[in-house]
Amino acid sequence: MPADPEFEKLVKLYYRDLYRFGLSLTGSEADACDLTQETFYVWANKRDQIKNPAKVKSWLFTTLHRQFLQTRRHRARFKHEPIDDASQDLPHVATDCVDRVDAQTLLTLLAQLDENHRAPLVLYYLEDLSYNEIAETLAVPLGTVQSRIGRAKIKLLQLLNETNAAK
Amino acid sequence: MTTKEAKEKLLLYRGSIDDSDPQFRALLEYAKGDPELGRWLQEQTECYDTIRAKLRGIEAPPGLPERIVHRRPIPFPRDWWRLVQLAAAILICATVTALLMKWSERRYRLVAGAQEILVTGEVLDMTCYIASNLSGPNHAECARICIRKGSPAGIKAQDGKVYLLAGEPGQSINTELAEYAAQVVTIKGKRSVRDGFAQLQVEEIRKF
């Protein structure tokens, strides 16, 4: 197969970020690899259609998220778990509590969040994207994104507290 | 604004990433004057940084980029103008092929199907004519003998075209033709052509 320097450069630049995003969404290393791989293949086939090459990273995240939602629709594996109203009390989590939790536990806790809330929260933590960019990436309104991140963050902090209390 | 309301809004604040976001500017100013809120905000941003660092510390499996690059698909060039050109070329080729097949069939039918014609010319002894170019009154006697003995007979039309003369299938017409050897006659018959050879199946012979 002939070399494709543009493709290879893009993979090297973004595979880590996409993999982490995929892993945070799925909680599975194999699924995250598949999503990352598929996302790059979608790019390879649609590269000529991307209107703004400067936003390729955002485009890749959007594509990975869409792939994830498509896969999820097919599998219907995870139950819908709505988060309670945002007016709940803000949990207090000390930094040392978070320190005691490893990345794998964090992924497990993220997996307990509703997937509509999980994706914006993961982008909130992982990427240096503004709220507008997160909204654009996930194709949801800005207010919805902020609301979902707020609720998801509260839920995650609650889960962190419960995890620490159980230790 | 109460401290609780400020906390709800500052919950989304991530530190330096959001410093330029106008929605946080007033809140950050407010937090400066509220020590409790300030401490809470400090803890929140530290907590954010810790979670972020843990998530960003996750490494992709070794060999993943190589696997992606190795298995990448060959991108299909979506040049619609080229596709249209290709489709047009296929259509033209198909049309030409169909026309050629039609023409070939028609030609075959013409060759195979006999056509009734009149030919005026000299009756030839084909063996002597083809081998030695012998014809005309000086060769009349030889031609008569040869045709009578069974040599193939022919007729050379005024336009120079030569036809092999034959009788009905299975029947020889040499006896009748021998009488007209080297003479100019008009023959009515069915013309057929195969592989470049023209034959006239004799129906009627008229002396010119």
Interface residues (C-beta under 8 A of the other chain):
Chain A: M1 D4 F7 E8 V11 K12 Y15 R16 Y19 R20 L23 S24 E29 C33 T36 Q37 F40 Y41 A44 N45 R47 D48 Q49 A86 L90 H92 V93 A94 T95 V98 D99 V101 D102 A103 L106 L107 V122 Y124 Y125 L126 D128 S130 Y131 Q146 I149 G150 K153 I154 L156 L157
Chain B: K4 K7 E8 L11 L12 R14 I17 D18 D21 W40 E43 E46 C47 Y48 T50 I51 R52 K54 L55 R56 G57 I58 E59 A60 P61 L64 P65 R67 I68 V69 H70 R71 R72 P73 I74 P75 F76 R78
